Amino acid sequence: MSRTFKAIQGETPISYLTRLRMQRAKQLLMQEAITVRQVAHAVGYQDPYYFSKVFKRYFGAAPTLIER
């Protein structure tokens, strides 16, 4: 299934899911006055510290630095 997904989407299922989560997280951080912990939970991360680490790796900046 992963091979078929990658052939169609051009990326692995995990990278696709991460991309969707990070895009949604950025939208939430820019539009709403909610905490990083709440955003992490909203996009499917139980550990806000791990979410922050993934977010920083993806965007090159910590979620707390995203302009609202």
CHARMM internal coordinates of N, CA and C (Angstrom, degrees):
IC EDIT
DIST 1 N 1 CA 1.4437
DIST 1 CA 1 C 1.5356
ANGL 1 N 1 CA 1 C 110.37
DIST 1 C 2 N 1.3254
ANGL 1 CA 1 C 2 N 117.34
DIHE 1 N 1 CA 1 C 2 N -41.29
DIST 2 N 2 CA 1.4680
ANGL 1 C 2 N 2 CA 120.36
DIHE 1 CA 1 C 2 N 2 CA -178.96
DIST 2 CA 2 C 1.5211
ANGL 2 N 2 CA 2 C 111.51
DIHE 1 C 2 N 2 CA 2 C -61.76
DIST 2 C 3 N 1.3134
ANGL 2 CA 2 C 3 N 117.02
DIHE 2 N 2 CA 2 C 3 N -39.32
DIST 3 N 3 CA 1.4664
ANGL 2 C 3 N 3 CA 120.26
DIHE 2 CA 2 C 3 N 3 CA 178.93
DIST 3 CA 3 C 1.5188
ANGL 3 N 3 CA 3 C 111.35
DIHE 2 C 3 N 3 CA 3 C -63.90
DIST 3 C 4 N 1.3153
ANGL 3 CA 3 C 4 N 116.18
DIHE 3 N 3 CA 3 C 4 N -43.33
DIST 4 N 4 CA 1.4626
ANGL 3 C 4 N 4 CA 120.71
DIHE 3 CA 3 C 4 N 4 CA 179.10
DIST 4 CA 4 C 1.5237
ANGL 4 N 4 CA 4 C 110.27
DIHE 3 C 4 N 4 CA 4 C -64.17
DIST 4 C 5 N 1.3224
ANGL 4 CA 4 C 5 N 116.49
DIHE 4 N 4 CA 4 C 5 N -43.59
DIST 5 N 5 CA 1.4613
ANGL 4 C 5 N 5 CA 121.25
DIHE 4 CA 4 C 5 N 5 CA 178.67
DIST 5 CA 5 C 1.5272
ANGL 5 N 5 CA 5 C 110.06
DIHE 4 C 5 N 5 CA 5 C -59.58
DIST 5 C 6 N 1.3294
ANGL 5 CA 5 C 6 N 116.47
DIHE 5 N 5 CA 5 C 6 N -46.48
DIST 6 N 6 CA 1.4610
ANGL 5 C 6 N 6 CA 120.60
DIHE 5 CA 5 C 6 N 6 CA -178.85
DIST 6 CA 6 C 1.5235
ANGL 6 N 6 CA 6 C 111.33
DIHE 5 C 6 N 6 CA 6 C -65.61
DIST 6 C 7 N 1.3228
ANGL 6 CA 6 C 7 N 116.88
DIHE 6 N 6 CA 6 C 7 N -36.81
DIST 7 N 7 CA 1.4626
ANGL 6 C 7 N 7 CA 120.43
DIHE 6 CA 6 C 7 N 7 CA 178.54
DIST 7 CA 7 C 1.5257
ANGL 7 N 7 CA 7 C 111.13
DIHE 6 C 7 N 7 CA 7 C -64.79
DIST 7 C 8 N 1.3119
ANGL 7 CA 7 C 8 N 116.54
DIHE 7 N 7 CA 7 C 8 N -35.94
DIST 8 N 8 CA 1.4662
ANGL 7 C 8 N 8 CA 120.89
DIHE 7 CA 7 C 8 N 8 CA -178.36
DIST 8 CA 8 C 1.5261
ANGL 8 N 8 CA 8 C 111.43
DIHE 7 C 8 N 8 CA 8 C -83.09
DIST 8 C 9 N 1.3338
ANGL 8 CA 8 C 9 N 117.27
DIHE 8 N 8 CA 8 C 9 N -47.54
DIST 9 N 9 CA 1.4699
ANGL 8 C 9 N 9 CA 122.20
DIHE 8 CA 8 C 9 N 9 CA -174.24
DIST 9 CA 9 C 1.5248
ANGL 9 N 9 CA 9 C 113.69
DIHE 8 C 9 N 9 CA 9 C -88.80
DIST 9 C 10 N 1.3276
ANGL 9 CA 9 C 10 N 116.64
DIHE 9 N 9 CA 9 C 10 N -23.58
DIST 10 N 10 CA 1.4513
ANGL 9 C 10 N 10 CA 119.82
DIHE 9 CA 9 C 10 N 10 CA -178.36
DIST 10 CA 10 C 1.5112
ANGL 10 N 10 CA 10 C 114.15
DIHE 9 C 10 N 10 CA 10 C 83.91
DIST 10 C 11 N 1.3217
ANGL 10 CA 10 C 11 N 117.44
DIHE 10 N 10 CA 10 C 11 N 8.53
DIST 11 N 11 CA 1.4592
ANGL 10 C 11 N 11 CA 122.59
DIHE 10 CA 10 C 11 N 11 CA 177.04
DIST 11 CA 11 C 1.5158
ANGL 11 N 11 CA 11 C 108.86
DIHE 10 C 11 N 11 CA 11 C -152.53
DIST 11 C 12 N 1.3188
ANGL 11 CA 11 C 12 N 115.90
DIHE 11 N 11 CA 11 C 12 N 161.75
DIST 12 N 12 CA 1.4652
ANGL 11 C 12 N 12 CA 119.81
DIHE 11 CA 11 C 12 N 12 CA -178.88
DIST 12 CA 12 C 1.5294
ANGL 12 N 12 CA 12 C 110.23
DIHE 11 C 12 N 12 CA 12 C -72.07
DIST 12 C 13 N 1.3287
ANGL 12 CA 12 C 13 N 117.00
DIHE 12 N 12 CA 12 C 13 N 158.93
DIST 13 N 13 CA 1.4696
ANGL 12 C 13 N 13 CA 119.35
DIHE 12 CA 12 C 13 N 13 CA 177.57
DIST 13 CA 13 C 1.5260
ANGL 13 N 13 CA 13 C 112.73
DIHE 12 C 13 N 13 CA 13 C -57.55
DIST 13 C 14 N 1.3287
ANGL 13 CA 13 C 14 N 117.83
DIHE 13 N 13 CA 13 C 14 N -38.17
DIST 14 N 14 CA 1.4647
ANGL 13 C 14 N 14 CA 121.15
DIHE 13 CA 13 C 14 N 14 CA -179.53
DIST 14 CA 14 C 1.5258
ANGL 14 N 14 CA 14 C 110.80
DIHE 13 C 14 N 14 CA 14 C -66.84
DIST 14 C 15 N 1.3281
ANGL 14 CA 14 C 15 N 117.49
DIHE 14 N 14 CA 14 C 15 N -44.97
DIST 15 N 15 CA 1.4707
ANGL 14 C 15 N 15 CA 119.21
DIHE 14 CA 14 C 15 N 15 CA -179.96
DIST 15 CA 15 C 1.5281
ANGL 15 N 15 CA 15 C 110.71
DIHE 14 C 15 N 15 CA 15 C -67.37
DIST 15 C 16 N 1.3237
ANGL 15 CA 15 C 16 N 116.97
DIHE 15 N 15 CA 15 C 16 N -33.47
DIST 16 N 16 CA 1.4640
ANGL 15 C 16 N 16 CA 121.17
DIHE 15 CA 15 C 16 N 16 CA 176.51
DIST 16 CA 16 C 1.5293
ANGL 16 N 16 CA 16 C 110.21
DIHE 15 C 16 N 16 CA 16 C -63.68
DIST 16 C 17 N 1.3282
ANGL 16 CA 16 C 17 N 115.96
DIHE 16 N 16 CA 16 C 17 N -47.74
DIST 17 N 17 CA 1.4604
ANGL 16 C 17 N 17 CA 120.72
DIHE 16 CA 16 C 17 N 17 CA 179.92
DIST 17 CA 17 C 1.5252
ANGL 17 N 17 CA 17 C 111.07
DIHE 16 C 17 N 17 CA 17 C -63.36
DIST 17 C 18 N 1.3225
ANGL 17 CA 17 C 18 N 116.38
DIHE 17 N 17 CA 17 C 18 N -42.57
DIST 18 N 18 CA 1.4631
ANGL 17 C 18 N 18 CA 120.38
DIHE 17 CA 17 C 18 N 18 CA 178.85
DIST 18 CA 18 C 1.5215
ANGL 18 N 18 CA 18 C 110.70
DIHE 17 C 18 N 18 CA 18 C -62.33
DIST 18 C 19 N 1.3308
ANGL 18 CA 18 C 19 N 117.15
DIHE 18 N 18 CA 18 C 19 N -42.89
DIST 19 N 19 CA 1.4612
ANGL 18 C 19 N 19 CA 121.01
DIHE 18 CA 18 C 19 N 19 CA 179.12
DIST 19 CA 19 C 1.5280
ANGL 19 N 19 CA 19 C 110.73
DIHE 18 C 19 N 19 CA 19 C -60.65
DIST 19 C 20 N 1.3286
ANGL 19 CA 19 C 20 N 116.58
DIHE 19 N 19 CA 19 C 20 N -45.78
DIST 20 N 20 CA 1.4694
ANGL 19 C 20 N 20 CA 120.01
DIHE 19 CA 19 C 20 N 20 CA 179.04
DIST 20 CA 20 C 1.5289
ANGL 20 N 20 CA 20 C 111.28
DIHE 19 C 20 N 20 CA 20 C -62.39
DIST 20 C 21 N 1.3240
ANGL 20 CA 20 C 21 N 116.74
DIHE 20 N 20 CA 20 C 21 N -44.31
DIST 21 N 21 CA 1.4634
ANGL 20 C 21 N 21 CA 120.89
DIHE 20 CA 20 C 21 N 21 CA 179.54
DIST 21 CA 21 C 1.5293
ANGL 21 N 21 CA 21 C 111.41
DIHE 20 C 21 N 21 CA 21 C -62.18
DIST 21 C 22 N 1.3194
ANGL 21 CA 21 C 22 N 116.67
DIHE 21 N 21 CA 21 C 22 N -43.91
DIST 22 N 22 CA 1.4656
ANGL 21 C 22 N 22 CA 120.56
DIHE 21 CA 21 C 22 N 22 CA -177.55
DIST 22 CA 22 C 1.5294
ANGL 22 N 22 CA 22 C 111.13
DIHE 21 C 22 N 22 CA 22 C -68.57
DIST 22 C 23 N 1.3169
ANGL 22 CA 22 C 23 N 117.58
DIHE 22 N 22 CA 22 C 23 N -39.28
DIST 23 N 23 CA 1.4640
ANGL 22 C 23 N 23 CA 119.93
DIHE 22 CA 22 C 23 N 23 CA 177.43
DIST 23 CA 23 C 1.5221
ANGL 23 N 23 CA 23 C 110.80
DIHE 22 C 23 N 23 CA 23 C -63.47
DIST 23 C 24 N 1.3260
ANGL 23 CA 23 C 24 N 116.76
DIHE 23 N 23 CA 23 C 24 N -42.94
DIST 24 N 24 CA 1.4612
ANGL 23 C 24 N 24 CA 120.57
DIHE 23 CA 23 C 24 N 24 CA 179.05
DIST 24 CA 24 C 1.5254
ANGL 24 N 24 CA 24 C 110.83
DIHE 23 C 24 N 24 CA 24 C -66.83
DIST 24 C 25 N 1.3309
ANGL 24 CA 24 C 25 N 116.43
DIHE 24 N 24 CA 24 C 25 N -40.29
DIST 25 N 25 CA 1.4621
ANGL 24 C 25 N 25 CA 120.47
DIHE 24 CA 24 C 25 N 25 CA 178.93
DIST 25 CA 25 C 1.5270
ANGL 25 N 25 CA 25 C 110.28
DIHE 24 C 25 N 25 CA 25 C -61.04
DIST 25 C 26 N 1.3166
ANGL 25 CA 25 C 26 N 117.11
DIHE 25 N 25 CA 25 C 26 N -43.46
DIST 26 N 26 CA 1.4624
ANGL 25 C 26 N 26 CA 120.44
DIHE 25 CA 25 C 26 N 26 CA 179.63
DIST 26 CA 26 C 1.5285
ANGL 26 N 26 CA 26 C 110.66
DIHE 25 C 26 N 26 CA 26 C -62.75
DIST 26 C 27 N 1.3329
ANGL 26 CA 26 C 27 N 116.61
DIHE 26 N 26 CA 26 C 27 N -41.37
DIST 27 N 27 CA 1.4684
ANGL 26 C 27 N 27 CA 120.34
DIHE 26 CA 26 C 27 N 27 CA 177.01
DIST 27 CA 27 C 1.5192
ANGL 27 N 27 CA 27 C 110.72
DIHE 26 C 27 N 27 CA 27 C -60.02
DIST 27 C 28 N 1.3189
ANGL 27 CA 27 C 28 N 116.67
DIHE 27 N 27 CA 27 C 28 N -46.74
DIST 28 N 28 CA 1.4608
ANGL 27 C 28 N 28 CA 120.62
DIHE 27 CA 27 C 28 N 28 CA -179.33
DIST 28 CA 28 C 1.5192
ANGL 28 N 28 CA 28 C 111.33
DIHE 27 C 28 N 28 CA 28 C -62.72
DIST 28 C 29 N 1.3049
ANGL 28 CA 28 C 29 N 116.96
DIHE 28 N 28 CA 28 C 29 N -42.93
DIST 29 N 29 CA 1.4623
ANGL 28 C 29 N 29 CA 120.59
DIHE 28 CA 28 C 29 N 29 CA -179.35
DIST 29 CA 29 C 1.5252
ANGL 29 N 29 CA 29 C 112.14
DIHE 28 C 29 N 29 CA 29 C -65.86
DIST 29 C 30 N 1.3176
ANGL 29 CA 29 C 30 N 117.12
DIHE 29 N 29 CA 29 C 30 N -32.20
DIST 30 N 30 CA 1.4665
ANGL 29 C 30 N 30 CA 120.92
DIHE 29 CA 29 C 30 N 30 CA -178.60
DIST 30 CA 30 C 1.5259
ANGL 30 N 30 CA 30 C 112.51
DIHE 29 C 30 N 30 CA 30 C -82.16
DIST 30 C 31 N 1.3177
ANGL 30 CA 30 C 31 N 117.51
DIHE 30 N 30 CA 30 C 31 N -28.83
DIST 31 N 31 CA 1.4564
ANGL 30 C 31 N 31 CA 120.44
DIHE 30 CA 30 C 31 N 31 CA -171.82
DIST 31 CA 31 C 1.5244
ANGL 31 N 31 CA 31 C 114.49
DIHE 30 C 31 N 31 CA 31 C -101.96
DIST 31 C 32 N 1.2919
ANGL 31 CA 31 C 32 N 117.24
DIHE 31 N 31 CA 31 C 32 N -29.09
DIST 32 N 32 CA 1.4571
ANGL 31 C 32 N 32 CA 119.04
DIHE 31 CA 31 C 32 N 32 CA -171.29
DIST 32 CA 32 C 1.5183
ANGL 32 N 32 CA 32 C 111.99
DIHE 31 C 32 N 32 CA 32 C -120.11
DIST 32 C 33 N 1.2851
ANGL 32 CA 32 C 33 N 115.70
DIHE 32 N 32 CA 32 C 33 N 151.88
DIST 33 N 33 CA 1.4665
ANGL 32 C 33 N 33 CA 121.35
DIHE 32 CA 32 C 33 N 33 CA 177.96
DIST 33 CA 33 C 1.5256
ANGL 33 N 33 CA 33 C 108.91
DIHE 32 C 33 N 33 CA 33 C -92.00
DIST 33 C 34 N 1.3342
ANGL 33 CA 33 C 34 N 115.86
DIHE 33 N 33 CA 33 C 34 N 70.94
DIST 34 N 34 CA 1.4539
ANGL 33 C 34 N 34 CA 120.42
DIHE 33 CA 33 C 34 N 34 CA 177.34
DIST 34 CA 34 C 1.5283
ANGL 34 N 34 CA 34 C 108.67
DIHE 33 C 34 N 34 CA 34 C -125.32
DIST 34 C 35 N 1.3013
ANGL 34 CA 34 C 35 N 115.46
DIHE 34 N 34 CA 34 C 35 N 160.92
DIST 35 N 35 CA 1.4607
ANGL 34 C 35 N 35 CA 120.31
DIHE 34 CA 34 C 35 N 35 CA -175.81
DIST 35 CA 35 C 1.5287
ANGL 35 N 35 CA 35 C 110.98
DIHE 34 C 35 N 35 CA 35 C -78.07
DIST 35 C 36 N 1.3243
ANGL 35 CA 35 C 36 N 114.81
DIHE 35 N 35 CA 35 C 36 N 163.30
DIST 36 N 36 CA 1.4653
ANGL 35 C 36 N 36 CA 120.31
DIHE 35 CA 35 C 36 N 36 CA 176.67
DIST 36 CA 36 C 1.5188
ANGL 36 N 36 CA 36 C 109.40
DIHE 35 C 36 N 36 CA 36 C -61.82
DIST 36 C 37 N 1.3128
ANGL 36 CA 36 C 37 N 117.40
DIHE 36 N 36 CA 36 C 37 N -38.06
DIST 37 N 37 CA 1.4673
ANGL 36 C 37 N 37 CA 121.40
DIHE 36 CA 36 C 37 N 37 CA 177.53
DIST 37 CA 37 C 1.5331
ANGL 37 N 37 CA 37 C 110.73
DIHE 36 C 37 N 37 CA 37 C -58.76
DIST 37 C 38 N 1.3192
ANGL 37 CA 37 C 38 N 117.09
DIHE 37 N 37 CA 37 C 38 N -45.01
DIST 38 N 38 CA 1.4610
ANGL 37 C 38 N 38 CA 120.81
DIHE 37 CA 37 C 38 N 38 CA -179.91
DIST 38 CA 38 C 1.5241
ANGL 38 N 38 CA 38 C 111.26
DIHE 37 C 38 N 38 CA 38 C -65.93
DIST 38 C 39 N 1.3298
ANGL 38 CA 38 C 39 N 116.91
DIHE 38 N 38 CA 38 C 39 N -39.47
DIST 39 N 39 CA 1.4648
ANGL 38 C 39 N 39 CA 120.70
DIHE 38 CA 38 C 39 N 39 CA 177.78
DIST 39 CA 39 C 1.5207
ANGL 39 N 39 CA 39 C 109.57
DIHE 38 C 39 N 39 CA 39 C -64.27
DIST 39 C 40 N 1.3188
ANGL 39 CA 39 C 40 N 116.65
DIHE 39 N 39 CA 39 C 40 N -44.98
DIST 40 N 40 CA 1.4657
ANGL 39 C 40 N 40 CA 120.66
DIHE 39 CA 39 C 40 N 40 CA 179.28
DIST 40 CA 40 C 1.5268
ANGL 40 N 40 CA 40 C 110.45
DIHE 39 C 40 N 40 CA 40 C -54.76
DIST 40 C 41 N 1.3095
ANGL 40 CA 40 C 41 N 116.67
DIHE 40 N 40 CA 40 C 41 N -48.29
DIST 41 N 41 CA 1.4605
ANGL 40 C 41 N 41 CA 120.56
DIHE 40 CA 40 C 41 N 41 CA 179.61
DIST 41 CA 41 C 1.5240
ANGL 41 N 41 CA 41 C 111.59
DIHE 40 C 41 N 41 CA 41 C -65.99
DIST 41 C 42 N 1.3155
ANGL 41 CA 41 C 42 N 117.42
DIHE 41 N 41 CA 41 C 42 N -37.47
DIST 42 N 42 CA 1.4681
ANGL 41 C 42 N 42 CA 121.34
DIHE 41 CA 41 C 42 N 42 CA -178.88
DIST 42 CA 42 C 1.5251
ANGL 42 N 42 CA 42 C 112.44
DIHE 41 C 42 N 42 CA 42 C -64.40
DIST 42 C 43 N 1.3285
ANGL 42 CA 42 C 43 N 117.07
DIHE 42 N 42 CA 42 C 43 N -30.91
DIST 43 N 43 CA 1.4643
ANGL 42 C 43 N 43 CA 119.69
DIHE 42 CA 42 C 43 N 43 CA -178.38
DIST 43 CA 43 C 1.5324
ANGL 43 N 43 CA 43 C 112.68
DIHE 42 C 43 N 43 CA 43 C -101.52
DIST 43 C 44 N 1.3390
ANGL 43 CA 43 C 44 N 116.98
DIHE 43 N 43 CA 43 C 44 N 7.71
DIST 44 N 44 CA 1.4462
ANGL 43 C 44 N 44 CA 120.09
DIHE 43 CA 43 C 44 N 44 CA 170.56
DIST 44 CA 44 C 1.5148
ANGL 44 N 44 CA 44 C 117.46
DIHE 43 C 44 N 44 CA 44 C 102.22
DIST 44 C 45 N 1.3185
ANGL 44 CA 44 C 45 N 118.39
DIHE 44 N 44 CA 44 C 45 N 14.39
DIST 45 N 45 CA 1.4616
ANGL 44 C 45 N 45 CA 121.47
DIHE 44 CA 44 C 45 N 45 CA 177.12
DIST 45 CA 45 C 1.5202
ANGL 45 N 45 CA 45 C 108.64
DIHE 44 C 45 N 45 CA 45 C -106.42
DIST 45 C 46 N 1.3139
ANGL 45 CA 45 C 46 N 116.66
DIHE 45 N 45 CA 45 C 46 N 125.52
DIST 46 N 46 CA 1.4554
ANGL 45 C 46 N 46 CA 121.04
DIHE 45 CA 45 C 46 N 46 CA 179.50
DIST 46 CA 46 C 1.5228
ANGL 46 N 46 CA 46 C 111.69
DIHE 45 C 46 N 46 CA 46 C -80.56
DIST 46 C 47 N 1.3227
ANGL 46 CA 46 C 47 N 116.68
DIHE 46 N 46 CA 46 C 47 N -28.21
DIST 47 N 47 CA 1.4592
ANGL 46 C 47 N 47 CA 122.12
DIHE 46 CA 46 C 47 N 47 CA -177.69
DIST 47 CA 47 C 1.5269
ANGL 47 N 47 CA 47 C 110.17
DIHE 46 C 47 N 47 CA 47 C -105.56
DIST 47 C 48 N 1.3214
ANGL 47 CA 47 C 48 N 118.14
DIHE 47 N 47 CA 47 C 48 N 108.54
DIST 48 N 48 CA 1.4650
ANGL 47 C 48 N 48 CA 120.08
DIHE 47 CA 47 C 48 N 48 CA -177.57
DIST 48 CA 48 C 1.5296
ANGL 48 N 48 CA 48 C 113.36
DIHE 47 C 48 N 48 CA 48 C -63.83
DIST 48 C 49 N 1.3223
ANGL 48 CA 48 C 49 N 117.66
DIHE 48 N 48 CA 48 C 49 N -26.64
DIST 49 N 49 CA 1.4653
ANGL 48 C 49 N 49 CA 120.51
DIHE 48 CA 48 C 49 N 49 CA 177.63
DIST 49 CA 49 C 1.5228
ANGL 49 N 49 CA 49 C 110.84
DIHE 48 C 49 N 49 CA 49 C -69.26
DIST 49 C 50 N 1.3204
ANGL 49 CA 49 C 50 N 115.82
DIHE 49 N 49 CA 49 C 50 N -42.36
DIST 50 N 50 CA 1.4609
ANGL 49 C 50 N 50 CA 119.78
DIHE 49 CA 49 C 50 N 50 CA 177.01
DIST 50 CA 50 C 1.5327
ANGL 50 N 50 CA 50 C 109.78
DIHE 49 C 50 N 50 CA 50 C -66.42
DIST 50 C 51 N 1.3226
ANGL 50 CA 50 C 51 N 116.52
DIHE 50 N 50 CA 50 C 51 N -41.25
DIST 51 N 51 CA 1.4652
ANGL 50 C 51 N 51 CA 120.37
DIHE 50 CA 50 C 51 N 51 CA 176.43
DIST 51 CA 51 C 1.5232
ANGL 51 N 51 CA 51 C 110.31
DIHE 50 C 51 N 51 CA 51 C -56.52
DIST 51 C 52 N 1.3138
ANGL 51 CA 51 C 52 N 117.53
DIHE 51 N 51 CA 51 C 52 N -45.94
DIST 52 N 52 CA 1.4718
ANGL 51 C 52 N 52 CA 121.24
DIHE 51 CA 51 C 52 N 52 CA 180.00
DIST 52 CA 52 C 1.5254
ANGL 52 N 52 CA 52 C 111.13
DIHE 51 C 52 N 52 CA 52 C -61.23
DIST 52 C 53 N 1.3091
ANGL 52 CA 52 C 53 N 116.23
DIHE 52 N 52 CA 52 C 53 N -39.23
DIST 53 N 53 CA 1.4609
ANGL 52 C 53 N 53 CA 120.98
DIHE 52 CA 52 C 53 N 53 CA 179.17
DIST 53 CA 53 C 1.5359
ANGL 53 N 53 CA 53 C 110.68
DIHE 52 C 53 N 53 CA 53 C -64.61
DIST 53 C 54 N 1.3194
ANGL 53 CA 53 C 54 N 117.10
DIHE 53 N 53 CA 53 C 54 N -46.12
DIST 54 N 54 CA 1.4666
ANGL 53 C 54 N 54 CA 121.36
DIHE 53 CA 53 C 54 N 54 CA 179.03
DIST 54 CA 54 C 1.5238
ANGL 54 N 54 CA 54 C 109.92
DIHE 53 C 54 N 54 CA 54 C -65.42
DIST 54 C 55 N 1.3240
ANGL 54 CA 54 C 55 N 117.11
DIHE 54 N 54 CA 54 C 55 N -42.26
DIST 55 N 55 CA 1.4564
ANGL 54 C 55 N 55 CA 122.03
DIHE 54 CA 54 C 55 N 55 CA 179.81
DIST 55 CA 55 C 1.5255
ANGL 55 N 55 CA 55 C 110.34
DIHE 54 C 55 N 55 CA 55 C -59.69
DIST 55 C 56 N 1.3197
ANGL 55 CA 55 C 56 N 116.89
DIHE 55 N 55 CA 55 C 56 N -46.05
DIST 56 N 56 CA 1.4584
ANGL 55 C 56 N 56 CA 121.26
DIHE 55 CA 55 C 56 N 56 CA -178.94
DIST 56 CA 56 C 1.5289
ANGL 56 N 56 CA 56 C 110.85
DIHE 55 C 56 N 56 CA 56 C -65.50
DIST 56 C 57 N 1.3172
ANGL 56 CA 56 C 57 N 117.09
DIHE 56 N 56 CA 56 C 57 N -39.67
DIST 57 N 57 CA 1.4596
ANGL 56 C 57 N 57 CA 120.86
DIHE 56 CA 56 C 57 N 57 CA 177.29
DIST 57 CA 57 C 1.5355
ANGL 57 N 57 CA 57 C 110.33
DIHE 56 C 57 N 57 CA 57 C -64.37
DIST 57 C 58 N 1.3113
ANGL 57 CA 57 C 58 N 117.51
DIHE 57 N 57 CA 57 C 58 N -37.81
DIST 58 N 58 CA 1.4620
ANGL 57 C 58 N 58 CA 122.13
DIHE 57 CA 57 C 58 N 58 CA -176.88
DIST 58 CA 58 C 1.5258
ANGL 58 N 58 CA 58 C 111.81
DIHE 57 C 58 N 58 CA 58 C -75.22
DIST 58 C 59 N 1.3323
ANGL 58 CA 58 C 59 N 117.88
DIHE 58 N 58 CA 58 C 59 N -46.00
DIST 59 N 59 CA 1.4663
ANGL 58 C 59 N 59 CA 122.08
DIHE 58 CA 58 C 59 N 59 CA -174.38
DIST 59 CA 59 C 1.5269
ANGL 59 N 59 CA 59 C 114.31
DIHE 58 C 59 N 59 CA 59 C -103.18
DIST 59 C 60 N 1.3196
ANGL 59 CA 59 C 60 N 117.30
DIHE 59 N 59 CA 59 C 60 N -14.76
DIST 60 N 60 CA 1.4568
ANGL 59 C 60 N 60 CA 119.97
DIHE 59 CA 59 C 60 N 60 CA -179.16
DIST 60 CA 60 C 1.5163
ANGL 60 N 60 CA 60 C 113.66
DIHE 59 C 60 N 60 CA 60 C 81.60
DIST 60 C 61 N 1.3168
ANGL 60 CA 60 C 61 N 116.81
DIHE 60 N 60 CA 60 C 61 N 10.53
DIST 61 N 61 CA 1.4638
ANGL 60 C 61 N 61 CA 121.84
DIHE 60 CA 60 C 61 N 61 CA 178.48
DIST 61 CA 61 C 1.5257
ANGL 61 N 61 CA 61 C 108.68
DIHE 60 C 61 N 61 CA 61 C -148.70
DIST 61 C 62 N 1.2971
ANGL 61 CA 61 C 62 N 115.72
DIHE 61 N 61 CA 61 C 62 N 149.35
DIST 62 N 62 CA 1.4626
ANGL 61 C 62 N 62 CA 120.64
DIHE 61 CA 61 C 62 N 62 CA 178.42
DIST 62 CA 62 C 1.5252
ANGL 62 N 62 CA 62 C 110.41
DIHE 61 C 62 N 62 CA 62 C -68.15
DIST 62 C 63 N 1.3289
ANGL 62 CA 62 C 63 N 117.74
DIHE 62 N 62 CA 62 C 63 N 150.38
DIST 63 N 63 CA 1.4625
ANGL 62 C 63 N 63 CA 119.86
DIHE 62 CA 62 C 63 N 63 CA -180.00
DIST 63 CA 63 C 1.5220
ANGL 63 N 63 CA 63 C 113.60
DIHE 62 C 63 N 63 CA 63 C -60.55
DIST 63 C 64 N 1.3186
ANGL 63 CA 63 C 64 N 117.04
DIHE 63 N 63 CA 63 C 64 N -25.54
DIST 64 N 64 CA 1.4645
ANGL 63 C 64 N 64 CA 119.81
DIHE 63 CA 63 C 64 N 64 CA 179.26
DIST 64 CA 64 C 1.5238
ANGL 64 N 64 CA 64 C 111.98
DIHE 63 C 64 N 64 CA 64 C -72.18
DIST 64 C 65 N 1.3308
ANGL 64 CA 64 C 65 N 118.19
DIHE 64 N 64 CA 64 C 65 N -15.56
DIST 65 N 65 CA 1.4542
ANGL 64 C 65 N 65 CA 121.62
DIHE 64 CA 64 C 65 N 65 CA -178.77
DIST 65 CA 65 C 1.5272
ANGL 65 N 65 CA 65 C 114.08
DIHE 64 C 65 N 65 CA 65 C -94.32
DIST 65 C 66 N 1.3176
ANGL 65 CA 65 C 66 N 116.88
DIHE 65 N 65 CA 65 C 66 N -0.47
DIST 66 N 66 CA 1.4662
ANGL 65 C 66 N 66 CA 120.40
DIHE 65 CA 65 C 66 N 66 CA 179.63
DIST 66 CA 66 C 1.5110
ANGL 66 N 66 CA 66 C 108.76
DIHE 65 C 66 N 66 CA 66 C -72.28
DIST 66 C 67 N 1.3172
ANGL 66 CA 66 C 67 N 115.42
DIHE 66 N 66 CA 66 C 67 N 129.63
DIST 67 N 67 CA 1.4808
ANGL 66 C 67 N 67 CA 121.45
DIHE 66 CA 66 C 67 N 67 CA -178.88
DIST 67 CA 67 C 1.5082
ANGL 67 N 67 CA 67 C 110.87
DIHE 66 C 67 N 67 CA 67 C -69.06
DIST 67 C 68 N 1.3082
ANGL 67 CA 67 C 68 N 115.46
DIHE 67 N 67 CA 67 C 68 N 135.41
DIST 68 N 68 CA 1.4808
ANGL 67 C 68 N 68 CA 120.40
DIHE 67 CA 67 C 68 N 68 CA 177.43
DIST 68 CA 68 C 1.4941
ANGL 68 N 68 CA 68 C 110.17
DIHE 67 C 68 N 68 CA 68 C -97.17
END
COOR INIT
IC SEED 1 N 1 CA 1 C
IC BUILD
